[in-house]
């Protein structure tokens, strides 16, 4: 297994993997990110993929925001490759690059996803804000932030 930076030609495989992973979520009836945005993210965001025998089996993406922070938008791993530490490796390489940039990063998570929240807190996402109706009226989210310390210390 290899973790590498994505390239624009990866976008179709990653979009397909996203659609597959999205079907398992609690809001599967809504449309996942389309191929067009994955094409842009492979080139203009911080994005890495996990590859096994030239097959992309996982990906993580964080894109820049106008306020200087990054939004860690998604991380997902193909079902057959879960529980092997691939997601953790993707997180580590992405957060290392964000720390090198010296910027803060945030993500959103369902308030009921306690396992994910505990994991994100392990990686330094220690500021939490509940936003009611974040996506839709009935879909609340925590916004978890990993704040870059101004003295140059990362998390």
C-alpha positions in Angstrom: 0.0 0.0 0.0 1.2 3.5 -0.9 0.0 6.9 0.2 0.6 9.5 -2.5 -0.5 13.0 -3.6 -3.3 12.8 -6.1 -3.0 13.9 -9.7 -5.8 15.2 -11.9 -6.1 11.8 -13.7 -7.2 10.3 -10.4 -10.5 12.1 -10.2 -12.8 9.5 -11.8 -11.6 6.7 -9.5 -11.9 8.9 -6.5 -15.4 10.1 -7.4 -16.5 6.5 -7.9 -15.1 5.5 -4.5 -16.8 8.5 -2.9 -20.2 7.4 -4.4 -19.6 3.9 -3.1 -18.7 5.1 0.4 -21.6 7.7 0.4 -24.2 4.9 0.0 -23.3 3.7 3.5 -23.9 7.1 5.2 -26.9 8.2 7.2 -27.9 10.7 4.5 -27.3 8.5 1.5 -30.3 9.8 -0.3 -28.5 13.1 -1.0 -26.1 13.5 -3.9 -22.3 13.1 -3.0 -19.7 15.4 -4.5 -19.7 15.2 -8.3 -16.9 14.3 -10.6 -16.3 18.0 -11.5 -15.4 18.9 -8.0 -13.1 15.9 -7.6 -11.3 17.0 -10.8 -10.7 20.5 -9.3 -9.7 19.1 -5.8 -7.1 16.7 -7.3 -5.3 19.7 -8.6 -6.1 22.6 -6.3 -6.6 21.2 -2.8 -4.4 19.2 -0.4 -5.4 15.7 -1.4 -3.8 12.3 -1.0 -4.9 8.8 -1.9 -4.1 5.3 -0.8 -3.3 2.9 -3.6 -2.9 -0.9 -3.6 -1.8 -2.6 -6.8 -2.6 0.6 -8.8 -6.2 0.6 -7.4 -7.2 3.7 -5.4 -8.7 2.4 -2.1 -8.9 5.6 -0.1 -8.7 9.4 -0.2 -8.6 12.5 1.9 -9.1 16.1 0.9 -8.8 19.5 2.5 -9.4 22.6 0.5 -8.5 26.2 1.3 -11.1 28.7 2.6 -11.2 32.4 2.1 -10.4 33.0 5.8 -7.0 31.2 5.5 -8.1 28.0 7.2 -8.5 24.6 5.4 -11.7 22.5 5.4 -11.0 18.8 5.8 -13.9 17.8 3.7 -13.7 14.0 3.4 -11.8 10.9 4.2 -12.9 7.5 3.0 -11.6 4.0 2.5 -13.0 1.2 0.4 -14.9 -1.3 2.5 -12.6 -4.2 1.8 -9.6 -2.1 3.0 -11.0 -0.7 6.2 -9.5 -1.5 9.7 -6.0 -1.6 8.3 -4.9 1.9 9.4 -5.3 3.4 5.9 -7.5 6.2 7.1 -5.1 7.1 9.9 -2.2 7.2 7.5 -4.1 9.5 5.2 -4.9 11.8 8.1 -1.3 11.9 9.2 0.1 12.8 5.9 -2.6 15.5 5.3 -2.2 17.0 8.7 1.6 17.1 8.4 1.2 19.2 5.3 -1.3 21.5 6.9 1.0 22.0 9.8 3.9 22.8 7.4 1.7 25.5 6.0 1.1 26.9 9.6 -2.7 27.1 9.2 -5.8 25.9 11.1 -8.1 23.3 9.8 -11.7 22.3 10.6 -14.1 19.5 9.7 -17.8 18.7 10.4 -19.2 15.6 11.9 -22.6 14.3 13.0 -23.1 14.8 16.7 -24.1 11.2 17.1 -20.8 9.8 15.6 -19.0 9.5 18.9 -16.3 7.2 17.5 -15.3 9.7 14.8 -15.4 12.6 17.3 -13.0 10.7 19.6 -10.7 10.0 16.7 -10.7 13.6 15.5 -10.0 14.8 19.0 -7.0 12.4 19.1 -5.6 14.4 16.1 -6.0 17.7 17.8 -9.5 18.8 16.7 -10.3 20.0 20.2 -12.6 23.0 19.6 -16.2 22.1 19.1 -19.2 24.1 18.0 -22.7 22.7 17.4 -24.4 24.2 14.4 -28.1 23.4 14.2 -29.3 22.7 10.6 -25.8 22.8 9.2 -26.8 21.2 5.9 -30.5 20.7 6.2 -33.1 21.6 8.9 -32.8 18.2 10.5 -29.0 17.7 10.0 -27.0 19.2 12.8 -23.2 19.0 12.8 -20.3 19.7 15.1 -17.7 21.9 13.6 -14.4 20.6 15.1 -11.3 22.8 14.7 -7.6 22.1 15.0 -6.2 25.6 15.6 -2.6 26.4 14.6 -0.8 28.1 17.5 0.5 31.5 16.6 3.9 30.7 18.2 4.5 28.2 15.4 3.7 25.0 17.3 1.5 22.6 15.5 -0.7 20.0 17.1 
